[in-house]
Amino acid sequence: MGETLLSIGEALALVLGRVQPLPAEDVPLAQAAGRVLAEDARATVDLPPFPASAMDGYAVRSADLPGPLTIVDRSAAGRPASRTLTGGEAIEISTGAVVPDGADTVVPIEHIRESDGTVEGDPTAAGQNVRPRGGDLMEGATVITAGTRLGAAHIGALAAAGIASVRCGRAPRVAVAVTGTELRAPGDPLARGEIYDANGSILETQLRSAGAVVERLPPTEDDAAATRATIERGLYADVLLTTGGVSVGVHDLVRAAEAELGVEEIFWRVSMRPGKPIAFGVRGATLVFGLPGNPVSTLVAFELFVRPALLALQGVAAPAPPFLPGVLGRPTRQVERDSLLRARLRVDGDAVVLDPLVGQESHMIAQTATADTLVLIPSGSGELPAGSAVRYLTL
């Protein structure tokens, strides 16, 4: 009989079911990029805070057009006109400047004919080229909702609304423990049988992109006492990530050490390729992920399970991996587990086409560097032809 393994969806549900969002803290707006709002942010002013011109031109009364109208003043951005406009008058105005009291429209400069201190303009309806006060947002209205991870447009909107600081979920503290006697730091000389550690660098990069504060623990040899000591040190964090030592070999010591230290194992092994031997557990509020040792397995398992957990810790409203629809660019064989294939994306007309790379073994990290997507191929025993509908995750 074959083994029964959790599906990717079942495993992710178990992970997210154990996440408790971290406490909120006040964050200055200048430091808030990438952080997650813990509560709605509300505007402190109307946006815009005054009726503003959408064009360079002249502010006039629409009923006075086509003129001629006498030029009586100028309104520039930050320097409004000094008087109210009355009948038969025009005030020169620049984009973003205050539309003066008495004016109800702005005639663009290209529709104006100027001569000896007067202007004539094409008929323009009331309200044309005028941004009304509060037309974008009213004071007290929600600018950005809780659960949003802040990007450039969010930060700009918050700044425009006069918000100097925001309440955000605390950044998760993550300890990373890489295990394996064979591993050496990049740049060190290699003896026979040794390899350079890629997993630590992969995880640190992924963690920072997910908003985490990272501590790299010292590399750990395949020794029971050393493994236990490293894991014990890492359990202080909000999240502990280990790589290697979670399979079934004689040197796979991580799960045993975690059990000795009181980690409750929630699951071990998921029906996926690569990344099947992933383990997940908890001790108190600490989430513990045991990732496989092969670099591609580590990268894939992080995107499917660790990144969603980190986003959920920070309060993201929808932390699950954002799979998108596409089509296969070439035939692809199914296997007994769901597969995450490294692929290149291209656009053909209206279709997003995914071309799986040649070389999908879980140790092939150099090949993976040329991929920009992970394509989910459901389990099966047949072949998916080119053009088959699939889902993909952007790397």
C-alpha positions as CSV (number, residue, x, y, z in Angstrom):
1,M,0.0,0.0,0.0
2,G,1.2,3.5,-0.7
3,E,1.7,6.1,2.0
4,T,-1.0,8.6,2.7
5,L,0.4,12.2,2.6
6,L,-1.1,15.6,3.3
7,S,-2.0,17.6,0.2
8,I,-0.4,21.1,-0.2
9,G,-3.7,22.7,0.7
10,E,-4.2,20.5,3.8
11,A,-0.7,21.3,5.0
12,L,-1.0,25.0,4.5
13,A,-4.3,25.0,6.4
14,L,-2.6,23.3,9.3
15,V,0.2,25.9,9.2
16,L,-2.1,29.0,9.1
17,G,-4.3,27.4,11.8
18,R,-1.4,27.7,14.2
19,V,-0.5,31.3,13.5
20,Q,-1.4,34.0,16.0
21,P,-0.7,37.5,14.6
22,L,2.1,39.4,16.4
23,P,1.4,42.5,18.5
24,A,1.1,45.8,16.8
25,E,3.4,48.7,17.1
26,D,3.6,52.3,15.9
27,V,5.9,52.7,12.8
28,P,7.0,56.0,11.3
29,L,5.8,56.3,7.7
30,A,9.3,56.6,6.4
31,Q,10.0,53.1,7.8
32,A,6.7,51.5,7.0
33,A,7.3,50.1,3.5
34,G,6.8,46.4,3.5
35,R,5.1,46.4,6.8
36,V,1.5,45.3,7.4
37,L,-1.2,47.6,8.7
38,A,-2.8,46.4,12.0
39,E,-5.6,48.8,11.8
40,D,-7.3,51.0,9.2
41,A,-5.4,54.2,8.4
42,R,-7.7,57.3,8.2
43,A,-7.1,60.6,6.4
44,T,-6.3,63.6,8.5
45,V,-7.4,66.1,5.8
46,D,-9.6,66.2,2.7
47,L,-7.7,65.0,-0.3
48,P,-7.2,67.3,-2.1
49,P,-7.6,69.8,0.8
50,F,-8.9,72.6,-1.6
51,P,-10.4,72.8,-5.1
52,A,-7.3,72.4,-7.4
53,S,-6.6,73.0,-11.0
54,A,-6.0,70.0,-13.2
55,M,-4.4,72.1,-15.9
56,D,-2.2,75.0,-16.6
57,G,-4.6,77.7,-17.9
58,Y,-7.0,80.4,-16.6
59,A,-9.6,80.2,-13.8
60,V,-12.8,81.9,-14.9
61,R,-16.6,81.9,-14.6
62,S,-18.0,79.6,-17.2
63,A,-20.9,82.0,-17.8
64,D,-18.3,84.7,-18.9
65,L,-16.9,82.7,-21.7
66,P,-15.7,83.3,-24.4
67,G,-14.8,86.7,-23.1
68,P,-12.7,88.8,-23.5
69,L,-11.7,88.7,-19.8
70,T,-9.2,90.8,-17.9
71,I,-6.3,89.1,-16.3
72,V,-6.3,90.2,-12.6
73,D,-4.0,87.8,-10.7
74,R,-2.1,84.5,-10.7
75,S,-2.6,81.3,-8.7
76,A,0.5,79.0,-8.5
77,A,1.0,75.8,-6.6
78,G,1.5,76.8,-3.0
79,R,0.8,80.5,-3.8
80,P,-2.9,81.1,-4.2
81,A,-4.4,84.2,-5.8
82,S,-4.9,87.1,-3.3
83,R,-8.4,88.0,-4.4
84,T,-11.8,86.5,-5.3
85,L,-12.6,86.4,-9.0
86,T,-15.6,88.5,-10.2
87,G,-17.5,88.8,-13.5
88,G,-15.4,89.6,-16.6
89,E,-12.1,88.5,-14.9
90,A,-9.6,85.7,-15.4
91,I,-6.9,84.5,-13.1
92,E,-3.9,82.7,-14.5
93,I,-3.5,79.3,-12.8
94,S,-1.0,76.4,-12.8
95,T,-1.6,72.7,-12.3
96,G,-2.3,71.9,-8.6
97,A,-2.9,75.5,-7.6
98,V,-6.0,76.6,-5.7
99,V,-8.9,77.5,-7.9
100,P,-9.9,80.9,-6.6
101,D,-13.3,81.7,-5.0
102,G,-15.7,82.9,-7.7
103,A,-14.2,80.7,-10.4
104,D,-16.1,77.5,-11.4
105,T,-13.9,76.2,-14.3
106,V,-10.4,76.3,-15.8
107,V,-9.7,76.8,-19.5
108,P,-6.5,75.0,-20.6
109,I,-3.8,77.2,-21.9
110,E,-4.0,75.7,-25.3
111,H,-7.6,76.8,-25.6
112,I,-6.8,80.5,-24.6
113,R,-6.1,83.5,-26.9
114,E,-4.3,86.2,-25.0
115,S,-3.9,89.9,-26.1
116,D,-2.9,93.1,-24.2
117,G,-3.8,91.8,-20.7
118,T,-7.0,90.1,-21.7
119,V,-7.9,86.5,-22.7
120,E,-10.6,84.8,-24.7
121,G,-11.3,81.2,-24.2
122,D,-13.3,78.4,-25.7
123,P,-16.6,77.7,-23.9
124,T,-15.9,75.4,-21.0
125,A,-18.5,73.8,-18.7
126,A,-18.6,74.5,-15.0
127,G,-16.4,72.1,-13.1
128,Q,-14.2,71.3,-16.0
129,N,-10.5,70.8,-15.1
130,V,-11.2,71.4,-11.4
131,R,-10.3,68.8,-8.8
132,P,-13.0,69.3,-6.1
133,R,-12.0,69.4,-2.5
134,G,-12.2,65.9,-1.1
135,G,-12.7,64.4,-4.5
136,D,-10.1,61.7,-3.9
137,L,-10.8,61.2,-0.1
138,M,-12.6,63.0,2.7
139,E,-11.1,63.6,6.1
140,G,-11.7,60.7,8.4
141,A,-12.2,58.2,5.5
142,T,-10.1,55.0,5.4
143,V,-7.0,55.4,3.2
144,I,-5.7,51.9,3.5
145,T,-7.4,49.0,5.3
146,A,-5.9,46.7,8.0
147,G,-4.2,43.6,6.6
148,T,-2.5,45.4,3.7
149,R,1.2,45.1,3.1
150,L,2.4,48.6,2.3
151,G,4.0,49.3,-1.0
152,A,5.0,52.6,-2.7
153,A,1.5,53.6,-3.7
154,H,0.2,52.9,-0.2
155,I,3.0,55.0,1.3
156,G,2.2,57.9,-1.1
157,A,-1.5,57.8,-0.3
158,L,-0.8,57.8,3.4
159,A,1.6,60.7,3.1
160,A,-0.8,62.7,1.0
161,A,-3.5,62.1,3.6
162,G,-1.3,63.6,6.3
163,I,-0.5,60.4,8.2
164,A,2.9,60.5,9.9
165,S,2.9,57.0,11.5
166,V,0.8,53.8,11.2
167,R,0.1,50.8,13.4
168,C,1.7,47.7,12.0
169,G,2.1,44.1,13.0
170,R,5.6,43.5,14.5
171,A,8.1,42.1,12.1
172,P,8.6,38.4,12.9
173,R,12.0,37.4,14.4
174,V,13.3,34.3,12.5
175,A,16.2,32.1,13.4
176,V,17.8,30.1,10.6
177,A,19.7,26.9,11.4
178,V,21.5,25.1,8.5
179,T,22.6,21.6,9.3
180,G,25.1,19.3,7.6
181,T,28.7,18.3,8.2
182,E,29.4,18.7,4.5
183,L,28.5,22.4,4.3
184,R,31.0,25.2,4.0
185,A,30.6,29.0,3.7
186,P,31.0,30.3,0.1
187,G,34.6,31.3,-0.5
188,D,36.1,28.8,2.0
189,P,38.2,26.0,0.5
190,L,36.4,22.7,-0.1
191,A,37.7,19.3,0.9
192,R,36.6,16.2,-0.9
193,G,32.9,15.5,-0.2
194,E,32.1,19.1,0.9
195,I,29.8,21.6,-0.7
196,Y,29.0,25.3,-0.3
197,D,25.9,26.2,1.7
198,A,23.2,27.7,-0.5
199,N,20.3,27.2,1.8
200,G,21.2,29.8,4.3
201,S,21.6,32.5,1.6
202,I,18.3,31.4,-0.1
203,L,16.4,31.6,3.2
204,E,17.8,34.9,4.3
205,T,16.9,36.5,1.0
206,Q,13.4,35.0,1.1
207,L,12.9,36.0,4.7
208,R,13.9,39.6,4.2
209,S,11.5,39.9,1.3
210,A,8.7,38.6,3.5
211,G,9.4,41.3,6.1
212,A,11.2,39.2,8.7
213,V,14.1,40.1,11.0
214,V,16.7,37.3,10.4
215,E,19.3,35.7,12.7
216,R,21.6,33.1,11.1
217,L,22.6,30.6,13.7
218,P,26.1,29.0,13.4
219,P,26.3,26.1,10.9
220,T,25.7,22.7,12.7
221,E,27.4,19.4,12.0
222,D,25.4,16.1,11.9
223,D,25.9,15.5,15.6
224,A,23.0,14.9,18.0
225,A,24.3,17.2,20.8
226,A,25.2,20.0,18.4
227,T,21.9,19.8,16.7
228,R,20.0,19.9,19.9
229,A,22.0,22.9,21.1
230,T,21.3,24.8,17.9
231,I,17.6,24.1,17.9
232,E,17.3,25.1,21.6
233,R,18.9,28.4,20.8
234,G,16.6,29.0,17.9
235,L,13.4,28.3,19.7
236,Y,13.5,31.8,21.3
237,A,12.4,33.3,18.0
238,D,8.9,33.7,16.6
239,V,9.9,31.2,13.8
240,L,12.7,28.7,13.7
241,L,13.7,27.4,10.2
242,T,16.0,24.4,9.9
243,T,17.3,22.9,6.7
244,G,18.4,19.3,6.4
245,G,18.0,16.5,8.9
246,V,14.3,15.9,8.4
247,S,14.3,12.8,6.2
248,V,14.8,9.2,7.3
249,G,18.6,8.8,7.2
250,V,20.9,8.0,10.1
251,H,22.1,11.6,10.2
252,D,18.7,13.2,10.0
253,L,18.7,14.4,13.6
254,V,16.5,17.5,13.6
255,R,13.1,16.0,14.3
256,A,14.4,13.9,17.2
257,A,16.1,16.9,18.8
258,E,12.9,19.0,18.4
259,A,10.8,16.3,20.1
260,E,13.2,16.2,23.0
261,L,12.9,20.0,23.3
262,G,9.1,19.9,23.5
263,V,8.2,20.8,19.9
264,E,4.8,19.4,19.0
265,E,5.0,18.0,15.4
266,I,1.9,18.9,13.5
267,F,2.9,17.2,10.3
268,W,5.8,15.6,8.5
269,R,5.9,15.0,4.7
270,V,3.6,16.5,2.1
271,S,2.5,15.1,-1.3
272,M,4.6,17.5,-3.3
273,R,7.7,17.4,-5.5
274,P,10.2,18.8,-4.6
275,G,9.9,19.3,-0.8
276,K,8.1,16.1,0.3
277,P,10.0,15.7,3.7
278,I,9.0,19.1,5.1
279,A,8.1,19.1,8.8
280,F,6.1,21.6,10.8
281,G,5.6,21.9,14.5
282,V,5.1,24.4,17.3
283,R,6.4,25.0,20.8
284,G,4.3,27.6,22.5
285,A,4.0,30.5,20.1
286,T,7.1,29.5,18.1
287,L,6.5,28.1,14.7
288,V,9.1,25.5,13.7
289,F,9.7,24.5,10.1
290,G,12.0,21.7,9.1
291,L,12.9,22.2,5.5
292,P,14.6,19.6,3.3
293,G,18.3,19.9,2.6
294,N,18.2,20.2,-1.2
295,P,18.3,23.9,-2.2
296,V,15.3,23.8,-4.6
297,S,13.2,21.9,-2.1
298,T,14.0,24.6,0.5
299,L,13.1,27.4,-1.9
300,V,9.8,25.8,-2.9
301,A,8.8,24.8,0.6
302,F,9.4,28.3,1.8
303,E,7.1,29.9,-0.8
304,L,4.3,27.4,-0.2
305,F,4.3,27.3,3.6
306,V,6.8,29.6,5.3
307,R,6.1,32.9,3.5
308,P,2.3,32.5,4.1
309,A,3.0,31.9,7.8
310,L,5.2,35.0,8.0
311,L,2.6,37.2,6.3
312,A,-0.1,35.8,8.6
313,L,2.0,36.6,11.6
314,Q,2.2,40.2,10.4
315,G,-1.6,40.3,9.9
316,V,-1.9,40.1,6.1
317,A,-5.5,39.5,5.2
318,A,-4.9,36.9,2.5
319,P,-1.5,35.2,3.1
320,A,-1.9,32.1,0.9
321,P,0.4,31.8,-2.1
322,P,-1.1,33.9,-5.0
323,F,-1.3,31.3,-7.8
324,L,-2.3,32.8,-11.2
325,P,-3.7,31.1,-14.3
326,G,-1.6,30.2,-17.3
327,V,-1.1,27.5,-19.9
328,L,1.7,25.0,-20.5
329,G,4.2,25.8,-23.3
330,R,5.1,22.2,-23.8
331,P,3.9,18.7,-22.8
332,T,4.6,17.8,-19.2
333,R,4.3,14.4,-17.6
334,Q,2.5,14.0,-14.3
335,V,3.8,12.0,-11.3
336,E,2.2,10.6,-8.2
337,R,2.6,13.8,-6.3
338,D,1.8,17.5,-7.1
339,S,4.8,19.0,-8.8
340,L,6.2,22.5,-8.6
341,L,8.2,22.9,-11.8
342,R,10.6,25.8,-12.4
343,A,9.6,27.6,-15.6
344,R,10.0,30.7,-17.7
345,L,7.0,32.9,-18.4
346,R,6.2,34.4,-21.8
347,V,3.2,36.2,-23.2
348,D,1.7,34.9,-26.5
349,G,-1.2,37.2,-27.5
350,D,-3.6,37.1,-24.5
351,A,-2.1,33.9,-23.0
352,V,0.4,33.6,-20.3
353,V,2.6,30.7,-21.3
354,L,4.8,28.7,-18.9
355,D,7.8,26.8,-20.3
356,P,9.2,24.3,-17.8
357,L,13.0,24.3,-17.6
358,V,15.1,21.3,-18.6
359,G,16.6,19.9,-15.4
360,Q,14.1,19.7,-12.5
361,E,16.1,17.8,-9.9
362,S,15.9,19.3,-6.4
363,H,19.7,19.9,-6.2
364,M,19.8,22.0,-9.4
365,I,19.8,25.5,-7.9
366,A,21.9,26.9,-10.7
367,Q,19.2,25.9,-13.2
368,T,16.6,27.4,-10.9
369,A,18.3,30.8,-11.1
370,T,17.1,31.0,-14.7
371,A,13.4,30.5,-13.7
372,D,10.9,33.2,-12.9
373,T,7.9,31.0,-12.0
374,L,6.8,27.8,-10.2
375,V,4.2,25.9,-12.2
376,L,1.8,23.6,-10.2
377,I,1.3,20.3,-12.1
378,P,-1.4,18.2,-10.3
379,S,-0.6,14.6,-9.5
380,G,-1.6,12.0,-12.0
381,S,-0.3,9.3,-14.3
382,G,-0.7,10.9,-17.7
383,E,0.8,13.7,-19.7
384,L,-0.5,17.2,-19.8
385,P,-0.4,18.5,-23.4
386,A,0.9,21.9,-24.4
387,G,-1.8,24.5,-23.9
388,S,-3.2,22.8,-20.8
389,A,-4.5,25.2,-18.1
390,V,-2.2,25.4,-15.1
391,R,-1.6,27.7,-12.2
392,Y,1.7,29.3,-11.4
393,L,3.5,31.3,-8.7
394,T,5.8,34.1,-9.5
395,L,9.3,33.8,-8.1
